[in-house]
Amino acid sequence: MSADLDTDTKLKIYLLVLNRYKDIINEKEDLTISEIRQRVSPYNDTIKKIRATLTKDMIPYSPKLSFFAAAQRAISYVRKIHTCEFAFNFWVNFEEMEKIQVGTSIDKAILLAALLRSLDSEDASVVVTKKGKSYVRFSWEDSQYIFVPETGSLLAGSDLDKNFEDDPPAYAFNDLLYEDYEEH
């Protein structure tokens, strides 16, 4: 029966189902702080595979010499993933992002933070603002950087402060830490 339906009609039915059950999806997709932090793990098999691809010509990989070049490759990799926001909570894991090349802004931020952590960045973290925008913050040789998943931009210097003027950070996390800026 459904094989007889045209693509447009199938899409309308799928949207109807998603809208009807979005509250249940939201409930099932809620993650604890601990679960969110675990998503930034540099030890995930997909992260290890991507890292190996990014650094294949940097053997042996030395963070002191090659981190920024590898970080730029990781950023280019994440830029190629299409950003798709949903009307409900929905997490796309690393394997799914690699396969379908789609993820939400926070999924892409988590992916990049995990890749940077796997490249030996100790401070790479996902920063979420009060308005819910996601970024990746990391440093290299006394410079701070912010990656914007929505646009694929890499900000440095005075652009960092300007970026958060109207929408300050609410919290930041990686696999090792969680910082709540609203408590201060």
C-alpha positions in Angstrom: 0.0 0.0 0.0 2.6 2.6 1.0 4.6 1.8 -2.1 1.7 3.3 -4.1 2.1 6.7 -2.3 4.1 9.4 -3.9 7.1 10.9 -2.1 5.3 14.1 -1.1 2.5 12.2 0.6 4.9 10.0 2.4 6.8 13.0 3.7 3.5 14.6 4.9 2.7 11.4 6.8 6.2 11.2 8.4 5.8 14.9 9.5 2.4 14.1 11.0 3.9 11.2 12.9 6.9 13.2 14.1 4.7 16.2 15.2 2.3 13.9 17.0 5.0 12.1 18.9 7.6 14.9 19.4 7.0 15.1 23.1 7.8 11.4 23.5 10.9 11.8 21.3 12.0 14.8 23.4 11.6 12.7 26.6 13.5 9.8 25.2 16.3 12.0 23.7 17.0 13.8 27.0 20.5 13.2 28.2 22.0 13.8 31.6 25.1 16.0 32.0 27.2 12.8 32.4 25.8 11.3 29.2 26.4 14.5 27.3 30.0 14.6 28.5 30.6 11.0 27.5 29.6 11.9 23.9 32.8 14.0 23.7 35.0 10.9 24.3 38.1 10.8 22.2 38.1 7.0 22.6 35.1 6.3 20.4 35.9 3.9 17.5 34.5 6.3 14.9 36.6 9.2 16.4 39.7 6.9 16.3 39.0 6.1 12.7 38.5 9.7 11.6 41.6 10.8 13.6 43.7 8.1 11.8 42.5 9.4 8.5 43.2 13.1 9.4 46.7 12.3 10.6 47.7 9.5 8.2 50.6 11.6 6.7 51.7 12.9 10.1 53.3 9.7 11.4 54.3 9.7 14.1 51.8 12.3 15.1 53.3 14.9 17.4 50.8 17.3 19.0 53.5 19.9 19.6 54.3 20.0 15.9 51.1 19.0 14.1 48.1 19.8 16.3 47.0 23.0 14.5 47.3 21.4 11.1 45.4 18.3 12.3 42.8 20.6 14.0 42.3 22.4 10.7 41.7 19.1 9.0 39.2 18.2 11.7 37.4 21.5 11.2 37.3 20.9 7.4 35.8 17.4 8.1 33.1 18.9 10.3 32.3 21.7 7.9 31.4 19.1 5.2 28.6 17.7 7.5 25.3 19.5 6.8 23.6 21.2 9.7 20.0 20.2 10.3 18.0 21.4 13.3 14.9 19.6 14.4 11.7 20.9 16.2 12.4 18.3 18.9 15.5 16.9 20.7 17.3 14.4 18.6 20.9 13.3 18.9 22.9 12.1 15.9 25.8 10.0 17.0 29.3 10.0 15.3 28.6 6.9 13.2 25.3 8.3 11.9 26.9 11.6 11.1 29.7 10.0 9.2 27.2 7.8 7.3 24.6 10.4 6.3 26.7 13.6 6.6 24.0 15.4 8.7 24.0 16.6 12.3 22.6 19.3 14.5 24.9 22.2 15.5 25.5 20.6 18.9 26.2 17.2 17.4 28.8 18.8 15.1 30.3 20.7 18.1 30.5 17.5 20.1 32.1 15.7 17.1 34.8 18.4 16.7 35.5 18.6 20.4 35.9 14.8 20.5 38.3 14.9 17.5 40.3 17.8 19.0 40.5 15.8 22.3 41.7 12.8 20.3 44.4 15.0 18.8 45.6 15.7 22.4 43.9 19.1 23.0 43.3 19.2 26.8 41.0 22.2 26.7 38.8 21.5 23.7 35.2 21.9 24.9 31.7 22.5 23.7 30.3 25.8 24.8 26.5 26.3 24.9 25.2 29.9 25.2 22.1 31.0 27.1 20.2 31.1 23.8 21.2 27.5 23.1 23.9 28.1 20.4 26.8 25.6 20.3 30.4 26.4 19.8 33.8 24.6 20.2 36.5 26.4 22.1 40.1 25.3 22.1 43.6 26.9 22.4 46.8 26.5 20.6 50.1 28.3 21.4 48.7 31.1 23.6 45.7 31.7 21.3 42.1 31.0 21.9 39.8 29.8 19.1 36.1 29.3 18.7 34.5 27.2 16.0 30.9 28.0 14.9 29.2 24.8 13.7 26.3 26.7 12.1 28.5 28.6 9.7 31.8 26.7 9.8 33.7 29.8 10.9 36.8 29.7 13.0 37.1 32.8 15.2 40.1 34.1 17.1 41.3 37.2 18.9 38.8 40.0 19.5 36.1 38.1 17.5 35.8 35.7 20.4 34.6 38.4 22.8 32.3 39.9 20.2 30.7 36.6 19.6 29.4 36.2 23.1 28.4 39.9 23.8 24.7 39.4 23.1 24.6 35.7 24.0 26.9 34.7 26.8 28.0 31.1 27.6 25.7 29.2 29.9 27.9 26.1 30.2 30.8 24.3 28.7 31.8 20.6 28.7 34.1 17.9 27.4 34.7 14.4 28.6 36.7 15.6 31.5 34.8 18.6 32.8 31.5 20.5 33.1 31.5 24.2 33.8 28.2 26.0 34.6 28.6 29.7 34.1 25.1 30.5 35.3 26.0 29.5 38.8 28.7 32.2 39.1 
